[in-house]
C-alpha cells in the first residue's frame, strides 16, 4: 500500500468505520466522509455473529462491544399460531466453538464505539459531506460534494450503502424491491413481556416472521416484523408506522405476538421496503475506486449477515492493500477473496426467507 496516497472512505456506517480503522492499523492516511450533518442515534438492534466479531476484534473494539451488548445463551424458533417451540438454538458455547461471541447490540451503540475508535486512531471524520459526483482514472479519483467542495484521493472506498453514489460508476441502476417489508420497534422492559425478553427468538409463519431480542442491559426489547407485500412504492428505510398496520398483518398470530405489538414504545415503530441489488461483475475500477458492504452487495436480512459481510469486506480490503505494493493488484486480491462468499450469502439469505416463512411452519428444521 502506498502510504503517501490518501484514502477517502464514503459513508460512516458500520462498514465504512471498520474500513477506516483497519486501514489505520497499517498507517494509511484516511479521510471519512459522511453525508449526514451529524452522526446521531438512528436504527435499533443489530446481531453480530462470530464472524463479525472476529473482524471487530481485529480493529480493536471487541471488548467495548461486548460490554455494551448482550450475549444470548439460546434462541427460540416458535410457531406462529400457538407459540410452541419448534427449535432451540443453543448459543452458550459460541465462544468455545467459534473463537468469538455472538452479540446483540443497539446499532447506535456500535456506531459510536467505532466512531470513538476512529477519532482515537487519527481518522479524519467529515460530516455534512454528501457526495454528488465521482470520477476516476489511473492517476486519481475526484470527488464533488453537495456543498461545492472537491477532493482528490489515491483511493475511494464506497461504503455508502444501498443508495450508493459510488456504485453508480459500476451500474447506475437503483435497487429492486424484494417483495419483503419490515417494521422495527422498541419495547421497554416490563413484567408482562419479561419472559419474551429472557428468551429471545423468532416466531415463524406463512410469508411472515417476528424477531425479538434484548438490548441495553435488557432494558429494551428490539422487535422486527417481516411480511411479504406486493406493490410497495414508498421510499426510505425509516418511515413512521402505526401499530394498526401490525394488527392488520399479524392479528391472527398467537397471543405473544399480540402482546409484543401492544408493548411497542410510542414513536419507535418504523417501516421500510427491503431492497437489494443484483450482483456486480466487479467491485473496483481504475485501481482507484472500490465498493464494500451494502454498496457492493446489499442483501436481505434473513441470515443476519448484512453488517457482518461489510465488516469482513473492510478487514480483507485493508489487508490486501497492506500486502500489495500495487493498488490495482490489491483490489483484485480483495475481489478474489470476497466476491464468491458475499454472493453465496446473498443467495442463502434469500433462501432462508423461504425456510422461515414457509406455508407449513411446523416443518421448520426437519
Phi and psi in degrees as a GROMACS rama.xvg file:
@    title "Ramachandran Plot"
@    xaxis  label "Phi"
@    yaxis  label "Psi"
@TYPE xy
-76.6418  104.351  UNK-2
-70.2416  -11.7078  UNK-3
-87.189  -11.1883  UNK-4
-91.6772  127.778  UNK-5
-74.0082  150.651  UNK-6
-117.546  128.786  UNK-7
-104.957  118.326  UNK-8
-100.529  125.553  UNK-9
-101.676  112.399  UNK-10
110.014  120.003  UNK-11
-102.374  40.7848  UNK-12
-83.9105  -164.125  UNK-13
-64.4836  -45.6229  UNK-14
-65.8827  -44.8471  UNK-15
-64.0767  -44.5948  UNK-16
-65.4057  -40.5178  UNK-17
-64.1546  -40.5004  UNK-18
-61.5287  -44.5441  UNK-19
-59.9328  -43.2294  UNK-20
-65.605  -43.4484  UNK-21
-64.2704  -38.6997  UNK-22
-67.1363  -36.4271  UNK-23
-66.5417  -24.5725  UNK-24
-59.3669  -28.2827  UNK-25
-104.803  14.3851  UNK-26
80.7369  13.4558  UNK-27
-67.4412  150.084  UNK-28
-90.4415  109.885  UNK-29
-122.018  129.431  UNK-30
-114.037  131.321  UNK-31
-112.846  122.666  UNK-32
-112.153  124.628  UNK-33
-120.347  132.791  UNK-34
-68.4609  -35.9701  UNK-35
-66.6861  149.546  UNK-36
-68.9638  -20.8217  UNK-37
-152.654  155.435  UNK-38
-92.2847  92.8055  UNK-39
-105.77  172.194  UNK-40
-74.2962  115.908  UNK-41
-136.601  162.433  UNK-42
79.6943  -167.459  UNK-43
-140.565  -126.151  UNK-44
-82.0975  161.641  UNK-45
-146.585  144.784  UNK-46
-101.46  130.654  UNK-47
-114.296  102.623  UNK-48
-72.7189  168.145  UNK-49
-56.0747  -34.4086  UNK-50
-64.0479  -37.9335  UNK-51
-65.837  -41.5414  UNK-52
-67.1038  -32.5651  UNK-53
-60.4336  -43.578  UNK-54
-65.0412  -40.2354  UNK-55
-71.1271  -31.7454  UNK-56
-64.292  -37.3085  UNK-57
-60.7677  -35.0497  UNK-58
-95.0784  6.91479  UNK-59
90.2969  19.0922  UNK-60
-119.144  9.07951  UNK-61
-58.4423  -48.0373  UNK-62
-60.9928  -42.4315  UNK-63
-64.7983  -36.9477  UNK-64
-68.8207  -42.355  UNK-65
-62.2699  -40.3135  UNK-66
-63.6901  -37.0665  UNK-67
-86.0749  -15.6333  UNK-68
-106.172  -168.113  UNK-69
-133.18  132.461  UNK-70
-101.596  110.157  UNK-71
-75.2365  149.143  UNK-72
-90.8271  -21.996  UNK-73
-160.537  165.38  UNK-74
-138.967  139.782  UNK-75
-102.268  138.732  UNK-76
-107.234  116.971  UNK-77
-121.274  154.606  UNK-78
-77.9813  141.011  UNK-79
-67.1523  -31.5036  UNK-80
-82.9596  -44.3303  UNK-81
-121.456  -0.895341  UNK-82
75.6047  4.14642  UNK-83
-66.0481  147.721  UNK-84
-77.5065  121.654  UNK-85
-91.6074  -29.9451  UNK-86
-159.935  143.304  UNK-87
-117.351  119.56  UNK-88
-93.5556  115.975  UNK-89
-86.2388  125.453  UNK-90
-111.979  -1.89625  UNK-91
-64.4278  -24.8053  UNK-92
-101.2  18.0711  UNK-93
-61.1263  -45.4928  UNK-94
-59.937  -44.3915  UNK-95
-68.0557  -38.7881  UNK-96
-76.9249  -39.1919  UNK-97
-114.623  -4.75765  UNK-98
76.9848  11.7947  UNK-99
-160.324  155.506  UNK-100
-80.6068  169.558  UNK-101
-111.323  123.198  UNK-102
-130.785  136.35  UNK-103
-96.0545  136.071  UNK-104
-152.95  151.162  UNK-105
-69.3698  133.454  UNK-106
-56.3172  -39.3617  UNK-107
-64.3009  -37.7018  UNK-108
-65.2694  -43.0544  UNK-109
-61.5376  -45.4891  UNK-110
-62.8868  -40.1205  UNK-111
-68.3008  -35.59  UNK-112
-63.3604  -45.8316  UNK-113
-65.3184  -40.0571  UNK-114
-65.2856  -43.5988  UNK-115
-61.086  -41.8615  UNK-116
-65.3224  -37.6203  UNK-117
-61.9262  -45.9576  UNK-118
-60.4244  -43.5684  UNK-119
-63.7215  -30.7417  UNK-120
-94.4325  2.33349  UNK-121
95.3584  13.6746  UNK-122
-71.063  132.529  UNK-123
-88.1477  115.011  UNK-124
-103.47  125.636  UNK-125
-119.02  121.14  UNK-126
-103.47  165.02  UNK-127
69.0287  27.1963  UNK-128
-116.503  83.5482  UNK-129
-85.8421  117.974  UNK-130
-71.1796  131.617  UNK-131
-111.136  -33.7094  UNK-132
-149.763  151.785  UNK-133
-147.338  134.039  UNK-134
-135.08  158.115  UNK-135
-152.646  154.328  UNK-136
-147.918  -168.7  UNK-137
-68.2086  -17.8651  UNK-138
-89.1798  -36.0762  UNK-139
-171.452  169.105  UNK-140
-111.336  142.867  UNK-141
-123.506  128.923  UNK-142
-115.481  139.281  UNK-143
-122.287  127.663  UNK-144
-104.461  163.429  UNK-145
-62.8122  -24.4837  UNK-146
-82.2456  4.11552  UNK-147
92.8184  -9.3833  UNK-148
-77.1368  154.458  UNK-149
-129.576  152.455  UNK-150
-143.217  142.545  UNK-151
-109.313  144.699  UNK-152
-144.007  152.02  UNK-153
-71.9973  -27.4425  UNK-154
-151.721  137.406  UNK-155
-114.285  127.316  UNK-156
-108.162  113.676  UNK-157
-83.4893  102.893  UNK-158
-120.003  36.0016  UNK-159
-100.403  27.3375  UNK-160
76.2522  -164.504  UNK-161
-58.2646  -39.1478  UNK-162
-98.8867  36.4731  UNK-163
-52.5986  128.636  UNK-164
-74.0653  -37.2901  UNK-165
-61.7891  -38.0957  UNK-166
-61.8894  -23.8025  UNK-167
-58.9166  -25.0281  UNK-168
-64.9569  -24.4137  UNK-169
-99.0496  -46.3233  UNK-170
-156.276  102.675  UNK-171
-79.0946  52.7515  UNK-172
-117.66  128.043  UNK-173
-66.672  159.216  UNK-174
-63.6124  151.74  UNK-175
-104.139  144.784  UNK-176
-68.1239  131.048  UNK-177
-87.5878  -8.73496  UNK-178
95.2792  -4.54037  UNK-179
-106.054  139.379  UNK-180
-120.101  158.131  UNK-181
-139.061  147.952  UNK-182
-123.379  134.028  UNK-183
-120.29  149.536  UNK-184
-159.505  166.974  UNK-185
-122.489  143.289  UNK-186
-126.447  123.804  UNK-187
-64.5127  147.84  UNK-188
-65.1868  130.763  UNK-189
-140.423  165.373  UNK-190
-61.0857  -32.2364  UNK-191
-64.5443  -32.7631  UNK-192
-112.891  10.3273  UNK-193
-58.1807  -38.4392  UNK-194
-60.624  -36.8701  UNK-195
-78.2169  -23.9805  UNK-196
-73.0767  -42.8227  UNK-197
-69.2031  -21.4616  UNK-198
-126.707  78.6376  UNK-199
-66.3173  162.197  UNK-200
162.578  -152.701  UNK-201
-143.949  138.067  UNK-202
-95.7954  129.508  UNK-203
-119.826  145.484  UNK-204
-163.411  -179.152  UNK-205
-59.2105  113.548  UNK-206
63.5567  15.0793  UNK-207
-148.743  163.2  UNK-208
-162.866  158.165  UNK-209
-132.413  122.477  UNK-210
-107.484  140.851  UNK-211
-141.852  141.385  UNK-212
-163.85  153.761  UNK-213
-81.2069  155.701  UNK-214
-137.323  160.235  UNK-215
48.4167  69.5593  UNK-216
56.0895  31.7453  UNK-217
63.7817  21.1902  UNK-218
-78.7882  -19.3343  UNK-219
-128.096  150.008  UNK-220
-113.223  122.336  UNK-221
-83.6901  132.663  UNK-222
-126.586  135.542  UNK-223
-134.434  124.103  UNK-224
-109.22  124.133  UNK-225
-112.452  141.631  UNK-226
-149.396  162.925  UNK-227
-106.119  132.796  UNK-228
-151.319  130.624  UNK-229
-82.6411  157.598  UNK-230
74.9902  21.2665  UNK-231
-67.9298  130.902  UNK-232
-127.775  -14.1641  UNK-233
-69.8845  142.703  UNK-234
-105.434  150.102  UNK-235
113.888  156.963  UNK-236
-110.641  3.80267  UNK-237
-140.091  54.5181  UNK-238
-85.4323  124.532  UNK-239
-56.1165  139.705  UNK-240
-129.747  166.316  UNK-241
-116.369  141.249  UNK-242
-55.2012  -23.8967  UNK-243
-60.2682  -29.7767  UNK-244
-65.9012  -38.1464  UNK-245
-70.8996  -38.5391  UNK-246
-61.5885  -37.3009  UNK-247
-64.4662  -42.8  UNK-248
-80.6556  -33.5558  UNK-249
-121.051  16.9864  UNK-250
-61.652  -25.1231  UNK-251
-99.1942  11.5673  UNK-252
-84.3275  175.297  UNK-253
-64.7905  166.864  UNK-254
-60.2233  -34.1352  UNK-255
-64.1276  -36.08  UNK-256
-67.0513  -41.775  UNK-257
-60.8494  -37.4221  UNK-258
-62.8319  -41.1293  UNK-259
-66.0762  -42.4454  UNK-260
-61.5379  -40.549  UNK-261
-68.6189  -20.7811  UNK-262
-89.0764  -4.93027  UNK-263
-61.2451  131.592  UNK-264
-70.8852  132.266  UNK-265
-57.7431  135.129  UNK-266
88.0485  -3.55953  UNK-267
-102.762  -3.49082  UNK-268
-89.1831  121.163  UNK-269
-135.267  157.554  UNK-270
-131.366  159.818  UNK-271
-159.631  157.914  UNK-272
-84.7429  138.94  UNK-273
-89.723  108.572  UNK-274
-108.446  158.397  UNK-275
-150.968  159.128  UNK-276
-101.018  149.533  UNK-277
-68.7622  146.1  UNK-278
-58.805  143.112  UNK-279
-89.3613  158.209  UNK-280
-81.2326  -24.8973  UNK-281
-147.978  152.162  UNK-282
-111.42  5.15929  UNK-283
-133.788  159.393  UNK-284
-149.56  132.497  UNK-285
59.3101  12.202  UNK-286
67.8941  12.9507  UNK-287
-125.746  -15.4422  UNK-288
-134.792  137.579  UNK-289
-147.95  149.987  UNK-290
-108.086  146.869  UNK-291
-139.551  164.213  UNK-292
62.6354  -147.171  UNK-293
-61.3445  -27.9731  UNK-294
-61.5296  -32.1194  UNK-295
-89.224  -39.0801  UNK-296
-153.968  57.2948  UNK-297
-56.2918  136.75  UNK-298
-140.568  166.765  UNK-299
-70.4403  160.136  UNK-300
-93.184  16.2742  UNK-301
-83.7638  3.2873  UNK-302
-114.986  -4.25055  UNK-303
64.0639  32.918  UNK-304
-117.764  5.53917  UNK-305
-60.1533  -53.2015  UNK-306
-65.6183  -38.9157  UNK-307
-60.2348  -40.9022  UNK-308
-64.4955  -37.6718  UNK-309
-65.5505  -38.5701  UNK-310
-64.9404  -45.6395  UNK-311
-60.3801  -45.5055  UNK-312
-52.5274  -48.2074  UNK-313
-60.427  -45.7126  UNK-314
-68.5691  -45.6569  UNK-315
-64.8937  -40.3837  UNK-316
-61.9963  -45.6064  UNK-317
-61.4021  -42.1327  UNK-318
-64.1708  -41.1319  UNK-319
-63.3414  -41.2819  UNK-320
-66.2526  -35.7885  UNK-321
-70.7833  -30.7406  UNK-322
-90.0176  -10.4093  UNK-323
-122.884  128.005  UNK-324
-74.0941  -26.1625  UNK-325
-96.5646  122.144  UNK-326
-64.2753  -39.1328  UNK-327
-61.301  -40.8279  UNK-328
-66.2611  -35.4941  UNK-329
-64.4283  -43.1131  UNK-330
-67.7962  -35.5942  UNK-331
-65.3993  -38.4116  UNK-332
-64.8114  -41.9175  UNK-333
-59.5374  -48.0693  UNK-334
-61.317  -42.3551  UNK-335
-62.1721  -33.7776  UNK-336
-80.5491  -25.3764  UNK-337
-113.058  -31.2376  UNK-338
-65.5494  -45.4457  UNK-339
-61.6179  -43.3015  UNK-340
-64.8319  -46.7916  UNK-341
-63.3931  -41.4048  UNK-342
-67.7723  -34.9141  UNK-343
-61.7959  -45.5988  UNK-344
-65.1532  -38.2204  UNK-345
-56.4117  -48.718  UNK-346
-64.2698  -45.3743  UNK-347
-66.2808  -33.0251  UNK-348
-64.3002  -42.083  UNK-349
-62.7655  -42.6726  UNK-350
-66.3496  -35.238  UNK-351
-67.6747  -29.9316  UNK-352
-59.7559  -41.4266  UNK-353
-67.4753  -36.5242  UNK-354
-66.3459  -43.5271  UNK-355
-77.615  -24.1437  UNK-356
-116.171  36.0039  UNK-357
-74.3143  162.402  UNK-358
-67.3663  -28.5046  UNK-359
-117.371  84.8637  UNK-360
-58.8874  -31.3381  UNK-361
-66.9707  -13.6149  UNK-362
-87.7629  -2.6239  UNK-363
-58.1465  131.689  UNK-364
86.287  -7.96178  UNK-365
